[in-house]
């Protein structure tokens, strides 16, 4: 077929929707549930962007199992009541802020920590975790205030550090993450159901691993703070320097019985997108599920691969689609506009393409929220740069000022889905016609 802007946009949106659907807790979670205990209680706790929908999936799968518990999700990310839903709120949903923590999330984390204490070996703690959980379950370690952790979080978000390094620091300032929730639940059985949003699906990194042994140390956290030259509150610096209460490490007997089951991952989403691409007559190539680095630089690299495919048929000829996932970073040094990882990557890609014909692309976050905007991401076309010029917009200046979302909004090219209630990180699709 001859690809046009209209057909390419529709195809890219179908690919994105297929990736999100592959991570829908209501579809994929039930198959991973353990057998409910014959005796003892079931306590359900959880945190993350998918927490509310994961809790509903448990309630649907176990309509006759007595459940109690609490999960914390972002403000506005609850599951709407639907006619076929079971009676709700056996597992309550609380709300916190993301990406910057708030008191609501801290209170929910403290309540969950209290819920799992004093249980017996006959009891089951079901922990539902997904991306965004680090912010939503921010509970300060003794001697550190929530306001100080909020300042730390802002420094982390502006540092350019990858998610694993950010979470190393977070875990050493927390009373909840880095295996501490599982340690508090001992001797109860702990089963974690995880939706991964991190490169490599490392369970110790997903939401800073509240039920997973933490191999990182205070010394590593201090080294990262020094490396990124973070200016942190004095109490935080003192806490890291003292290193008084290390997180539970591999081999800790309190975590010996903890079990983890991966419910959805970035790679599974990309495979679903590849399957959908074949139905559209596009040859898919998955470049990887863990592409990291500066967003604009990754966009430039993806643009170079797309040009090679268009001009030379390498790494594969069109019609094809290049698929990738992973979490990029945006390093901010000065005033910033209305940006986001996805749109910044996409604008870098558009500039690298330089209006080459026959190439379209989508960069979106599967949680439906790219950065601080209302959009999941955006789509670029061969006419993106020329349309921007016609509106008096400077695409290079927008990229330099981290205002990519603002530019794509003016062009009418944002992808707006609202919260999807799942999260397997960013996905990117570059269509070569």
C-alpha angles and dihedrals in degrees: 000000000000106000118224132181089262097050093041093051091049091049093049092050090050090053092050092048090051091053093050092046090054088062098045107131092210088061105036110025104072094065090061099052118117123230109280113248118268089218130018136040133301113222115187118199131161151149137208146073091294095043099107094048092044090053091051090050090055091049091051093048094046105037093154100039114100106243135181132170150091137261129189122220134171117282107276095016100108123126111253116238111265129191096246096047119115120241103301136227100041076124109038122219120221125183136229138166131272137228090004114044126238140190093267092062093045092052091049092050091051091050093049091049089053092047094059096048122098095026125142133231088261092063128090125217110198109197117196112197136175140155117305092038094117092066095037094053099040105152114168121235116240111290095025124095128217090243089056091050090050088055090049091050092053090050090050094050091051096043100079090232117149118250096259092056093045090052092049088063093042093052092056092054096046138094091195112039134058094061095310096119092055091046090053091051095054127156091026119094110259121203117181121202108197136193104198124222097164133093110264092010091258104181091207089063101043104101086341092294106272092182099032129088111255116226093185123094142212087252091058091048091052091048091052092050089052094045093054092039093231118183103218132178114275093244090055092049090049093049092051091046093051094050089190103154113035119200118256109282132211108288095033104146092219089067097040094104097041114119130196128203121187109222101178135000139184091254093055089052091050091049089053089050090050091052090051090048091058091055087056094052094255124132106227126215117188107209093188144296097240107054108153139169135085109343096228092048092051088050089053091051093048089050090054092052091048092051090051091052092048097046103031108017091243133162079010136336125251146294084065143118129225111215128194142158140190140100119285125193134233115208111206119202105170137346115355133199129208101310140145137185094258099046092042090053090047094050090049088052093049091052091049091052092051094204094308108175124248099026126111129170144190127200116183142155112238091222089066095243122094110193112312097330132103091242132089089217136286148266127240127202135190088268098050096106096042092048089050091052091050088058092048093253123145107216095193092050090049090053093046091050095045091243099129095127091053091053095049090047090056088050093050091238102120118122107224118188104145119229109334093198092231134075131200094155130254122337127196131195124187113190119203111192 
